[in-house]
Amino acid sequence: MREGREANLVLFCVDASGSMAARKRMTQVKTAILSLLLDAYRRRDKVSLVTFRGAEATVALPPTGSVEVAARLLDELPAGGRTPLAEGLVEAGRLLVRERVRDPRMRPLLVVVTDGRATAGADAVGRSLIAADHLARLGVSAVVIDGETGPLRLGLAAALADRLVADHVPVGEVSAETLTAAVRGRVA
């Protein structure tokens, strides 16, 4: 039994819609998760993944410390469709609450990878901000990796980070290196 050491749970909440270069982004996220799991093994940390696309959010990878399990479950991640950002944030909140019940000493880090452009359902942006407010009330450490590109920038991911009381990291191009650096800088 470990003593005096809380485990980290790094929960990626990733836009798998067609609004960003989804397939390439999902490959980068998978690479980052596997890299973090290799690092985390000796610390007993866990990594999890919630994806959102179409009209729903899915727990694509339940919390695990196993590189083998993650590699198998992340082998084929679907991408494309609209962006149900609010649903992704709500599902991430549910998973974090469940994990807190299982292990109250667990230290969560929520990593939201999005351009902030919620497009699924009525008042998609407004609902995503309400979901962000709920997550902020949970007191979870968070970072928003902002993949917004192009000449017209709406700043929606930055607004989401404000509501989450999260760090905002504008990257334009999401890479495994950017993701792992953002996480490694925030977990002990």
C-alpha positions as CSV (number, residue, x, y, z in Angstrom):
1,M,0.0,0.0,0.0
2,R,1.2,3.5,-0.9
3,E,1.4,6.0,1.9
4,G,1.2,9.7,1.7
5,R,1.0,9.8,-2.1
6,E,-2.1,10.8,-3.9
7,A,-2.6,9.5,-7.4
8,N,-3.3,11.8,-10.3
9,L,-6.2,11.3,-12.8
10,V,-5.6,13.0,-16.0
11,L,-8.9,13.3,-17.9
12,F,-8.8,14.3,-21.5
13,C,-12.0,15.8,-22.8
14,V,-11.5,16.0,-26.5
15,D,-13.4,17.5,-29.4
16,A,-13.7,14.6,-31.9
17,S,-16.0,16.5,-34.3
18,G,-15.2,17.7,-37.8
19,S,-14.6,21.3,-36.7
20,M,-10.9,20.8,-36.1
21,A,-8.6,18.4,-38.0
22,A,-10.2,15.5,-36.0
23,R,-8.4,12.4,-37.2
24,K,-5.0,14.0,-36.9
25,R,-5.9,15.5,-33.5
26,M,-7.2,12.1,-32.2
27,T,-3.9,10.5,-33.3
28,Q,-2.0,13.1,-31.3
29,V,-4.2,12.7,-28.3
30,K,-3.7,8.9,-28.4
31,T,0.1,9.3,-28.6
32,A,0.0,11.7,-25.6
33,I,-2.2,9.4,-23.5
34,L,0.1,6.4,-24.1
35,S,3.2,8.6,-23.4
36,L,1.7,9.8,-20.1
37,L,0.7,6.3,-19.1
38,L,4.3,5.1,-19.6
39,D,5.4,8.0,-17.3
40,A,2.6,7.4,-14.8
41,Y,3.1,3.7,-14.2
42,R,5.6,4.2,-11.4
43,R,3.4,6.8,-9.8
44,R,0.2,4.8,-10.0
45,D,-1.5,7.6,-12.0
46,K,-4.4,7.0,-14.3
47,V,-5.5,8.5,-17.6
48,S,-9.0,8.7,-19.1
49,L,-10.6,10.0,-22.2
50,V,-14.0,11.5,-23.0
51,T,-14.7,12.4,-26.6
52,F,-17.5,14.4,-28.0
53,R,-18.9,14.4,-31.5
54,G,-22.2,14.3,-33.3
55,A,-24.8,14.6,-30.6
56,E,-23.1,12.9,-27.7
57,A,-20.1,12.4,-25.5
58,T,-18.5,9.0,-24.9
59,V,-16.1,7.7,-22.3
60,A,-13.7,6.3,-24.9
61,L,-11.2,5.3,-22.2
62,P,-12.3,4.6,-18.6
63,P,-9.7,5.6,-16.0
64,T,-6.7,3.2,-16.4
65,G,-3.1,2.9,-15.6
66,S,-2.6,0.2,-18.2
67,V,-0.8,1.1,-21.4
68,E,-2.1,-2.2,-23.0
69,V,-5.7,-1.4,-22.1
70,A,-5.4,2.1,-23.4
71,A,-3.8,1.1,-26.7
72,R,-6.5,-1.5,-27.3
73,L,-9.4,0.9,-26.5
74,L,-7.9,3.8,-28.4
75,D,-7.1,1.9,-31.5
76,E,-10.0,3.2,-33.6
77,L,-11.5,6.5,-32.3
78,P,-14.3,7.8,-34.5
79,A,-14.2,11.4,-35.5
80,G,-16.5,13.8,-37.4
81,G,-19.9,15.5,-37.1
82,R,-21.1,18.4,-35.0
83,T,-19.6,19.6,-31.7
84,P,-21.6,18.8,-28.5
85,L,-19.1,20.6,-26.2
86,A,-21.7,20.9,-23.3
87,E,-22.3,17.1,-23.4
88,G,-18.6,16.5,-23.3
89,L,-18.1,18.7,-20.3
90,V,-21.1,17.1,-18.5
91,E,-19.8,13.6,-19.1
92,A,-16.3,14.7,-17.9
93,G,-18.0,16.0,-14.7
94,R,-19.9,12.7,-14.2
95,L,-16.7,10.7,-14.5
96,L,-14.8,13.0,-12.1
97,V,-17.5,12.8,-9.5
98,R,-17.5,9.0,-9.8
99,E,-13.8,8.8,-9.4
100,R,-13.8,11.1,-6.4
101,V,-16.2,8.7,-4.7
102,R,-13.9,5.8,-5.5
103,D,-10.8,7.5,-4.4
104,P,-11.2,10.8,-2.4
105,R,-7.4,11.3,-2.4
106,M,-7.2,11.3,-6.2
107,R,-6.0,14.6,-7.7
108,P,-7.8,15.2,-11.0
109,L,-6.6,17.3,-13.9
110,L,-9.1,18.0,-16.7
111,V,-7.5,18.7,-20.1
112,V,-10.1,20.0,-22.5
113,V,-8.9,20.0,-26.1
114,T,-11.2,22.1,-28.3
115,D,-11.5,25.3,-30.4
116,G,-14.6,26.1,-28.3
117,R,-17.0,26.1,-31.2
118,A,-20.0,24.3,-29.8
119,T,-22.4,23.5,-32.6
120,A,-24.7,20.7,-31.5
121,G,-28.2,21.4,-30.1
122,A,-30.0,24.6,-29.1
123,D,-27.8,27.4,-27.5
124,A,-24.8,25.1,-27.8
125,V,-22.3,27.8,-26.6
126,G,-24.5,28.9,-23.7
127,R,-25.0,25.3,-22.6
128,S,-21.2,24.7,-22.7
129,L,-20.6,27.7,-20.5
130,I,-23.1,26.4,-18.0
131,A,-21.4,23.0,-18.0
132,A,-18.1,24.7,-17.5
133,D,-19.5,26.6,-14.5
134,H,-20.6,23.3,-13.0
135,L,-17.1,21.8,-13.5
136,A,-15.5,24.9,-11.9
137,R,-17.7,24.4,-8.8
138,L,-16.2,20.9,-8.5
139,G,-12.8,22.6,-7.9
140,V,-11.0,20.5,-10.5
141,S,-7.7,21.7,-11.8
142,A,-8.1,22.3,-15.6
143,V,-6.3,23.4,-18.7
144,V,-7.9,24.2,-22.1
145,I,-5.7,23.4,-25.1
146,D,-7.1,25.8,-27.7
147,G,-6.8,24.4,-31.2
148,E,-8.5,27.3,-32.9
149,T,-6.9,28.1,-36.3
150,G,-7.6,30.4,-39.2
151,P,-7.9,34.1,-39.8
152,L,-11.2,34.5,-37.9
153,R,-10.7,33.7,-34.3
154,L,-13.7,33.8,-32.0
155,G,-11.8,33.2,-28.7
156,L,-14.4,30.7,-27.5
157,A,-11.9,28.3,-26.0
158,A,-10.4,31.3,-24.0
159,A,-13.9,32.1,-22.7
160,L,-14.4,28.5,-21.8
161,A,-11.1,28.5,-19.9
162,D,-12.2,31.6,-18.0
163,R,-15.5,29.8,-17.0
164,L,-13.6,26.7,-16.0
165,V,-11.1,28.7,-14.0
166,A,-8.5,26.9,-16.1
167,D,-5.2,27.7,-17.8
168,H,-5.6,28.6,-21.4
169,V,-3.0,27.2,-23.8
170,P,-3.5,28.5,-27.4
171,V,-1.7,26.1,-29.7
172,G,-3.4,26.2,-33.1
173,E,-2.0,22.8,-34.0
174,V,-2.6,20.1,-31.4
175,S,0.4,17.9,-31.0
176,A,1.3,15.0,-28.6
177,E,4.2,17.1,-27.4
178,T,2.0,20.1,-26.5
179,L,-0.5,17.9,-24.7
180,T,2.1,16.0,-22.7
181,A,4.0,19.2,-21.8
182,A,0.8,20.8,-20.5
183,V,0.1,17.7,-18.3
184,R,3.6,17.1,-17.1
185,G,3.8,20.7,-15.9
186,R,0.7,20.3,-13.8
187,V,1.1,16.8,-12.2
188,A,3.7,15.9,-9.6
